[in-house]
């Protein structure tokens, strides 16, 4: 449905997930987050899919948690509905990080708070040169949530994490590449085409893409392992891929 807040299209082995709530700058509500989780489940269930691109409609990638949702939860954070709603928002970007194919965030406009967590959950980020990447939690009077410190530290150094998450420094696309927060910074109009170009490349072999990204995350993303351990992770996968070619 074109008017749904989360859209899913699959073309040529690439799943494109679109955040489609531009009137509130794609800020996440519990319902929208729940739909994201459902969509990521659908992607995993389609073996012909070999990559996923997350993009957004409008001027913002994602403005974080919806203000009305955050305000309501703040009245009584331990209330079951409030707790469950916030958990669903946390779970949406955590679930993105578990999708079984390589993932790319195509980021235009601003990404704030939970929106930052969404792009940090992906394997690769292509951002507009004039993008605005903002942690933003403390400015709202909130402690960072969703494991923000950890997933930011996976990409950039401790000082840069402090600058963004504690001291409120805003980062544009050019600076994001300099820090290692993004792979490439391009003109706004080129963000999605570039992300799709990369996604189609790895999606050409979806079976291999799924195996490779699993080991990439085990070895690199979720805490670096030793060379010896990495060799053991990779051995069966490489032997499987070689045997597959010989068939």
N, C-alpha and C positions, 0 to 999 in steps of 0.2 A: 504494500500500500504506500503510495507516494507521500501520503500525509503522516505516516508513522514517524515516530521520533528516532527510530533506528532502522536503517535500510540495509538490506543485504543483496548484493549482486555477485554472480559468479560468471566469469568470462575467461576462457582459455586457461583454466586452472588457477586463476587468481580470484580470491574472494575480496570484495570491496565492501567494507562496513562504513556506513555514513552516519555521522551524528547529525540529526535533522530537527533540531529545536532552535532555529536561529533567533526567534523572538526573545529567548532568554539566554542567548549566546551559548547554547548547547550545555548549559549548566545541568548537572546530573540530579535527577530525582530518584527515589527508590524504584518507581515504575520503569523509568528509562534504564536504570542500572540493571534491573531484572531482565529487561528485554535484551540488553547487551549480552548478558550471560547466556540466554537462550540462543542468541545468534552465534556466539562462539562455540556452543555445543553443536549447532548445526554444521559449522565449518569442520569441526573435528570428525563428524559423522560422514563426511564426503571424501572418500579416499582420492578422488580425482583432483582435489584442491591441494596445491603445493605452496601457496603463499597467501598472505592476508595483508591488505592495506587498510588502515584506519584513516578516514578523512572527515571533514566537517563542512556543512553548509553555512554560509554567512561569513561574518567578519571575525568570528572567534572560533578557534579550535574547540576549546571547552573552558568555560569560566569557573570551573570547580563545582562544588556542591551548590545546589539551588538554595538561594537565600531563604526562601520560605521554609524549606526543609530543615536548614540549619537552625533557624530561629525557633521553629517548633520543637526540634530535638533539644535545644538549649533550655527549654522550660522544665524538662524532666528527662535528662539523658538516659536514666535507668528504666524509664517506662518501656514496656515491651515493644510497642509500636515504634517508638523513637530509636531504640536500640537496634531493632531488626532493620529499620530503614537505613540507618547509617551503615550497618553491616553489609547491606546489599550494595551500597555505593563502594565500600572498600572491596567487596568481592568482585565487582565488575572489572576493575583494573587488575586485580590479582588473577582473575580468570583469563584475562588477555595475556598475561605473562605465562600462562600454562597452555595456550593454544598450541596444537601439535604441528604447526607449520611455521616457517619463518615469517616474522611480522614486521611491518614498516608503518611508522606514523608519518603522514603527510600533513605538515603543520603550517597553517596560514593564520595570521591574526594572533590573538592572545591565547595563552594557555596558563591557567592560574590554579594553584592549589591542587585539587583532585584532577584537574585537567593536566597539570604537570605529571601527576602520577600515571595518568593514562598514557602519555607519550613515553614516559620512563619505563613502562611495562613492556614496550616493544623491543625487538632486536635491533632495529635501525631507525634512524630519524632523518627525514629530509625536511628542511624548514625554509620558510621564506626569509629573505634577507632582513625584512622589516618585521619579522615575528617578534612578539613580546612574551618571553618566558619568565614567569613570576611565581615564586613559591607562595607568597601572599598570606600564609596562615597567620603569622603574628600581627600583620596589619589589621586583620579581622578580629584580633583579640583571641585567637584560637591557637592551641598547640598543634603542630603538624600531625597529620594522621596518615594511616594507610602504609606505614613503613617508609615515609617520605625520606628521612635521613639516609636510610640504608640503600634504597633504590637510586637515590641521587649520587651517593658515594660510589656506586658501582661504575659510574661513568666519569666523574670528575674528582679532583683532589679535595682533601679535608678543608683547605682554606676557601676554595670555591663554594663548597657546601655551606660553610659558615656565612659567607658573603650573601648567598642567595636565601638560605633558609632562616638565618638568624637576623641578618642585617638588612634584608629586604632589597638586595641588589637585583635589578632587572637586567635580563640578558636578551640581546637581539640575535638574529640568525647568524650573523657573522661571528659574534662573540661565542655563540654556542658551538660552532665548528672549532674555534680556537681552543675552547675548553675540553673538547671531546664529547660534548653533550649531543652533538648532531654530526652526521657524516658529511652532509653537504648543505650549503646555503645557496638558494637560487631565487630568481625573480618569482613573485607571487604566482604568476600564471604558469610557471614551469614546475611548481612543487608536485602536483599530482601526476603529470606526465612522467616526471623523473622517477617518482616512487613506483609507478606502474611498470616502467621500463625495468627497474631492478627486480620487481616482483615476478614479472613474466620470465625473467632469466632463470631464477631458481625454480619456478613453478613448472618449467619444462619437464622436470623429472620429479613428480610429486612424491613418489615412494622414497626416493633418495633424500629429498628435501626434509621429509619428516624424520628420518633416521638421523641425518646430519645435525639438524637443529636441536634434537634431543641431547646429543653428546656435546654440542656447543654450549648449551646451558649448564649441563652437569660439570663440564670442565672449566668454563670461563665465567659464566654469569653468576652462578649460585655458590661462589666461593672457589677461588682457584685451587686446583689440585696439583700434586707433583707430576713431573714428567712421567715417572714410572706408572702412576695410577692412570694418567691420561692415555698412555699406551695400551693399558688393559681395557679401558673404556672403548678405545677406537678399534682394537684388533678384530673383534667379531663383526663390527659394522663394516670395516673395510673388506674383510674376507667375504662377507655376504654380498657386497657390491661387486666384487671381482667375479664371483661365481655367477651372479646375475647377468653380467656382461657376456660371459662365456656361453650362455644358453642359446 
